[in-house]
Amino acid sequence: MNRFIMLAAACVIAVPAFAQNVATVNGKPITQQSVDQFVKLLISQGATDSPQLREQVKQEMINRQVFVQAAESSGVAKQADTRTEIELARQGILVRALMADYLAKHPVDAKKVQSEYDNIKKEQAGNMEYKVRHILVPDEKQANDILAQIKSDKSKFDDLAKKNSKDPGSADKGGDLGWAPPTNYVPPFAQAVTQLKKGGIVDKPVQTQFGWHVIMVEDTRPVQFPPLDQVRPQIEEMLRQQTLSKYQEDLRSKAKIQ
């Protein structure tokens, strides 16, 4: 929480001098209003309001005031590097505030989300996903020996994977990789998968940067596109980023840059 508070502290704005004070540091007041604003900012970032949080905020603000006064007295605040950092921090805060304000005034509406969802779903139509098992070994000879055993009896695949596969994520499951589109795999592996039909086994081991693979496709099906409610947050965030990108491009194009 201390890091959380210190990061947020940079964003607390100045408050009127007549506000009620919770403390003074060498005559410099820390107002109740500034504490309230600080707490509000933390809550917006995921914190929970509590007496403990408020006391922690108060102590943090006291500490920061002590240190800021010391920095100003020592002349650190006037150093060129320090002034550059302060200016960069100010710019960063202003840019974030500008983007947040623009998004608040140009929210992503439900129609845009639905339209984007429909477009993505249409693009995915016809794509397939595969239920795959594989056995990963370090050399081609071992892979060929395993493949020969499986071709003679597919039921051996499970045991051979558990005994031989070097893939820690699937070996204990008999080489089962579950359902996935081919794009989840490296190109040589993906190419082999898409060339196999349900129940098919590769004619020869497939080499990738991980080693040699014996691959079997247990089943195939059209990609099961998730319902809108399941992917709504991701689509909304994507549209927000697109909105900001266009806004930034517009600002840049209108600026006189020499």
HELIX and SHEET records of a PDB file:
HELIX    1   1 ASN A    2  ALA A    9  1                                   8    
HELIX    2   2 GLN A   32  SER A   44  1                                  13    
HELIX    3   3 PRO A   51  SER A   74  1                                  24    
HELIX    4   4 VAL A   76  LYS A   78  5                                   3    
HELIX    5   5 ALA A   80  LYS A  105  1                                  26    
HELIX    6   6 ALA A  110  GLN A  124  1                                  15    
HELIX    7   7 GLU A  140  SER A  152  1                                  13    
HELIX    8   8 LYS A  154  LYS A  156  5                                   3    
HELIX    9   9 PHE A  157  ASN A  164  1                                   8    
HELIX   10  10 ALA A  171  LYS A  173  5                                   3    
HELIX   11  11 PRO A  182  ASN A  184  5                                   3    
HELIX   12  12 PRO A  187  THR A  194  1                                   8    
HELIX   13  13 LEU A  228  LYS A  254  1                                  27    
SHEET    1   A 2 ASN A  21  VAL A  25  0                                        
SHEET    2   A 2 LYS A  28  THR A  31 -1                                        
SHEET    1   B 4 ASP A 176  ALA A 180  0                                        
SHEET    2   B 4 MET A 128  VAL A 137 -1                                        
SHEET    3   B 4 GLY A 211  PRO A 222 -1                                        
SHEET    4   B 4 VAL A 206  THR A 208 -1                                        
END                                                                             
